[in-house]
Every structure is written in C-alpha cells, then in structure tokens.
Amino acid sequence: MVVPALNEALNLAAVLPLLPPVHEVILVDGGSVDGTVQAARRALPSIVTVLQGRRGKGNALAAGFARVTGDVVVMFDADGSADPAEITRFVEALTAGADFAKGSRYAAGGGSADITPVRSGGNRALNALFNLGFRTRYTDLCYGYNAFWADLIPLLDLPDHTTPPAANGRMVWGDGFEIETLINCRFAAAGVRITEVASVENARLFGESNLHAVTDGLRVLKTLVTEWGRAFFRRRALRQAARLPVVVTEPDLDLDIDLDLDLALDFGRGLDLDLDLETTVAA
C-alpha cells in the first residue's frame, strides 16, 4: 500500500498500528517538518520510506507506485480519514475479478464525516461530467481510497516522478489532487474491470487538509477535458489504423497516435487560462 504524507506525524502514530497485515507499506514523504517519517517508523518499523522529488499528492503517489513490489496497490490517506478495516474489502473486490476497486462514499453503505456541502456538490457535478464523457456509472469521482493490481501501473502513464521541479515553481499537471481523477480516467479509457467499494470517510484526526476546493476543483475539471480529448484521439487513431493497408509500418502508427495525443494535451493545457493552480500534498 502507498501512503502519501505531509506533516502527518500525529495521524500516522494513530493509524499505522491499526493496519491489517500487508505485504508492504510505502510512506511517501513530501518534506515534512514535524517528524512524520520518524513517527511512522516508530509505529511501524517495517515501513518503507520514500522522499518525493516534487510537490503534490500526484507526485507522491507516482513515487510510491514506482517502489511497489507486491501484487496489489492500495492508495491510503494518512490523515485518519480512511478506515484500515476496509482494506480487506478492496482486496476481496480484486480477487473476485475486478482490475480496479474504486472507493465510493455515495454507494450503498458508504458515507462521509468529512466532506463539506460545497465539496460534495462539486464532486457530484464533476462525477456527472465524468460519467457522460466516459460512459461509466461512477458514484464518486474525487475519492482517493482505491486499490488495483500492480501490473496495471504502466496503463496510468503518470508523469516521471524523478523529473526536477519546474524553474518557475509551477506544478506539473498530474502532480496535484487531480491525480485521483486522472487515475479514474485512464482506467476507464483502458476498459479495465471496475468495481465500486462502499467506503466510509472519517473526519481527519489531527491538523488541516491541504485541499483547496476551488483551485483543485479547476485542476480536476481541466483533467477531465484533457482526458476526454486524449481518449477520443486515441480511439480515432486506432480506428484509422484498423482501416490502413497491411503495408503500413508500426512507426507510422506510433507517430499518428503521438501527434493526436499531443493535440489532446495541448487542448487541455489551453484551459489553464494562465491560472496559477497550485496545491500541496495531502495524505
């Protein structure tokens, strides 16, 4: 399981001892100054610690995914909002045939003691747009408690987590809270088997969230539109390839797909409108 964290020492001391036996726990630290890593090691001596190279929850998860050695990846927040007892239900969904077990606070049996009315309304609106664009029936788009088979990590095609931060300090697209939407989009577009798992989100135990409803909501919206374009151009390229004569070579097909994906990404970036959409890591 992968646990991104920034200044979550008190929460990790309370949460880590409650985890069920798992193959590995990978803590990705975002440069904490409160002794997060030390607290985690005291609570769980076997924990693997990684220092992320850039800022943002997305970059933390990408760094953690790169260190996974087990068969299953569980995305787990460090702030106490995720119930460790639910991990077995996510894994059971995978072993029952799902490729991606997606947590939902709005599925029957789910709930939240943490989400505000504004965030809930925004989530529902974005979720409706997602379902329209990807022809899915998700009930909860912006929730980070998920699990999937580790061999599907390459499908996500996340930004290289080792690339240094931009000189202008601007966050790399995919490094922020939009990571959860990005993962949902990529798996939906890939056609993997998805099962929603009802989950109850608890209130954060200590500290304050680094989530910013407006700026992070805009990043999610930009991600949705960009990923719609990416999926559309990829499907179009594959349809065109299916109609091409046999003499067409593989390099020509790759070039066509790459050019179309560039168009999609450029379109998505155009939605930025020079907004400095910044966020920080939250577990």
N, C-alpha and C positions, 0 to 999 in steps of 0.2 A: 504494500500500500504506500501511497505517496502523500505526504503531509506538508504543504507549503505553510510557512510561518514567518511572521514579522512581529517581534516583541510579544510573544505569547507564552512567556515563562510560567506564569501562574496557571494559565489554562492547560498547558501540556502536563504540568505536575499533577493536575486533577484528572485529565483524560487518559493519558497513556497507560496507567495501571489498569484501566477498565477494558483494554483491547483484548479480544479473544486471541488464542494462539494463531499466528500467521507466519508465512514464510519469511517475510522481511518487512520492516517499517523504515521508509526512507524519509527523513526530515530534510526539507529544502529551506534553508535559512536565507532571508532577504537582507541580512546585515543588521540583525537585532542588536540592541544595546542594553537589553535587560537580563542577559544571561539565559536566553532561550535555549541555546544548544546545551549548556551545562545542565539546565533543569531537565531537559529531555533525556540526557544521558544518565542522570540520577534516577529518573523514573523508569527508564527502560535501557539498561546497559547495552543491549544488543542493537540499539537503533543505529542506522547508517545515516550520517550527516553529510549534506552537500551544500555548498555555498553557491547561490545563483549568480550568474555573471551580469545580468541586467536587472532592472526593477520590474515588478508586476507579477501578478498571480500566474499569468500565462507562461511567462519565462520560468517561473519556479516549477510549474508542472512539467514543462518540456525538459528541464534539467533533471527532474525526478524520474520521468519516463525513461530517460537515457540510461539510468542506473538500475532499472528493474531487471531482476534475474529470474523471477518467478513466472508462473503461467497466467496469473490474473493480476490486473491493476485495479486497485480501489482508490478513488480520489476522496480524500478525507480532510475536512477542515479541522484546524487545531483549536478553535475558539470555544469548543464545547457544544456547538450547535448540532453537530452530527452525533447520533446515538451509536456507540460502538456495537451495541447488541444487534443492530440491523445489518451488520456486515455479512452475517451468515445468510440472510435472505437475498442479498445481492449475489452472492456466490452461488446460491441454490438456483437463482434465475439463469445464471450462465450454464451451470451443469445440466439444466433442464432443456437447453437448446438455444438460448439467446447468445448473441455475439456482444451485445451492449445492454447492460442492465441500468436503466436510467431512473434515478430517484425522482419522485414526484410528491410534492406537498398537497396537491389537489386531487390525486387519485383517492379512491375509497380507502379509508384507513389512514390517510396522511393528514398533515396539518402543520401549523407553524405558530410558535410563540414569539417569533422574532420579526417577521415581515410586517412592514407598515402598510397602511391602505394605499399610499402613493406608489410604493414599490410593487404591491400586489396588482394594482391597476395597470401599471406599466408592463409588468410581466405578462399579464393576460393579453394585453394588446399586441405585444411583440410575439407572444405564443401563437395568436391567431394569424398573424402575418406569416410566421414560420410554416404553420400547417397549410396555409394557402399556397405558399411557394414550393414546398417540398412534398405536398400531398400526404402528409402524415396526420396522426391524431394525438400528438403530444398534449398533455395537460399542464406541463410545467417546463418552460424553456430555460429560465435563469436559475437553475439549482445545481450546486456543484457536487452533490453526493451521487457518484456514479461508479460503475465497475465495468470492465471489459477485458477480453482476452489480450494478453500482451503481444501476441503476434499480429494484432491489428494496428499497433502503433504506427508503422510506416504509412498506413492509409491516411493518417491525420496530416502528414506533410507539414508539421509545425515549423516555425522559424528556427534557424540554428541557434540553440541557446548559448553557444560559445562566442558568437559574434559580439565584439565590444559595443558598448552603448554609442548612440549617435553623438557626434560632436556638439550638436545643438541641443542635446538633452531631451529630444523628442522621443516618445515611447514608440517602440516597434509595434506595428499592427499585429495583433495576436498575443502580445505580451501582457495585456491588461485583463480586466474582468470579462472581457468578451470571449475569453478562451472557452468558457463553457458553451456558449452559443456556437463558436467555431467547431468544437468537437461534435456537437449535435448535428450541425450542417454537414460536416464531412462524412459522418457515419450514415446519415440519411441519404446523401447523394450516392454513397457507395453501395447502398442497398443491403446493408448488413441486417441481421435479425435483431430487432429492438424490442425489449420488454420493459414496461414501466414498473417500478417497485414503489409501493406506497411508503412514504417516509415522513416522520415527524421531526420538524426542525425545532430544536430547543433554543431558548434565549442564550446569547453569549454569556459566558460565566464572568469574565473579567475584561476590563478595557473597552475600547470603542472600535467599531468596524471602520475599515479604510474605504468602504464602498461609498461612492458618490452617485446618487440616484440619477441626476441629470447628465453629467458628463459620461458616466459609464453606460447609461441608457443610450446615449447617442453613439457610443462605440459599438454597442450591440446592434443598433439599427444599421449602422454602416456595414457591420459584418454580415448581416442578413442580406442586404442588397448585393454586396460583393460576392457572397457565396451563391446567391441565385444566378448571378452572371457567370460565375465560374462553372457551375453545374450545367447551365444552358450551353455555353460554348463547348464544354467537353462533350456533351451529348451530341451536339451538332457535328463536331469533328469526327466522332465515332460513326455517326450515320453516314457522313460523307466517305469515310474510309471503307465502310461496308459496300459502297457503290463503286469504288475505284476498281480499275482493272487489276489483275493479278500482278502486272509488271511494276506497279508502284512499289517503291522500296520503303523499308521501315524508317530510315532517316527522314524521308519526306513527310511521313505521317507524324513523326515526333515534332517536326518543325511546325506543322499546321496546328497541332494541339498547343504547343508552347505559345505561338502567336495569339491564338484565341484566348488562352488563359491570361496573357499579358493584357489583352483588351478588357477582360473582365476585371482584373485587378486595378487597371487604370481607371475604369468607371467607378469602382468602389472608392478609390482614393479621391476621386473628384467630389465625393460627398463630404469630404472633410471641411470644405469651406473655410480653410485657414483657422479652424477652431483648435485651440491648444488643448486637446482632450487628454488630460493626464490623470493617472490614478496610481495607487501604490499597492503593494502586495497585501492581501488579507488572507489569513488561513481559513 
